[in-house]
Amino acid sequence: MPVNPDLQGRVYEPTPPYLVGREKIREFSAAVFSVNPLNFDVQAARAAGYDDLVAPPTFGVVVQERTLAQLLATPDADLDFSRVVHGEQRFSYSRPIVAGDELTATLTVASVKQLGGHSMVTSESSITDATGAHVVTAISTLVVRGDE
């Protein structure tokens, strides 16, 4: 069954705030094999002009996951998670994420397309800090495999 095309343009409620922690940044950095001292050493990050540790560029996906959970839980989406393949991921930053940031994300379904027997759902998660300033937009395309 194809994904409900009426999802396109839908905007979800903002997620609860996510407090970015030093250890989470260190753990994520190690998981992606970062060797950048800004991701591990507070003094190096401060010497470079940041308030605290700097998250790797793909860290935004940690916050974005909360918005994707909203999408996957949408009853009328017709989105079968067992058939989902991650198609593409992009990030558009206004500034880096740093430890101590309190981030909130709002998901918009940018497009729902049918390609062959498959559905492609592109979503944009706009992530802002506690002041409401934009930090990053995480853009994901999910491919929902059609019936075989």
Steps between C-alpha positions, in 0.01 A plus 500: 500500500647841411564765764211744541575793264299731728798499737675745270506842662406369844679677787533319832511638853847600624679229695578543869837675554809280472795603718827424320751348742877476484504124541240454226719705266806295597313171453357606164840630389665169586223309319563695178879466541559872541853602594418871529610629843206746500275196544686366806702771674316792663818711516567449128139599421523812716837593348327482159232745618219263601326493840540122535553181299394517136288218360595336169296619200277191497401537867180677396355157421479431876245780536339428164421142607234639733319665210525190283342301785202738477472433127526124539230504770251692284195272471389620154849497346478144367873483572610143575831535686597140418522610135699822559850551362692819575556663162680828565609731783612865481561781748488876457663682793477856628752417772653188657327312780689533830464334839247689709270576206133438570356403163144467377405357161198548277435259214345594169425235238652666193389245242339163444573348161430169334785350300425168343329303772681686776421812701761767577432723799723804548479677832670809637564536871571859595705501820516813713669594827337623823483857362315378189801561274551253215790260552457233231247354262528123463354370173423130464359293220343171597427241233204280580525186293182404321335161494698230332 
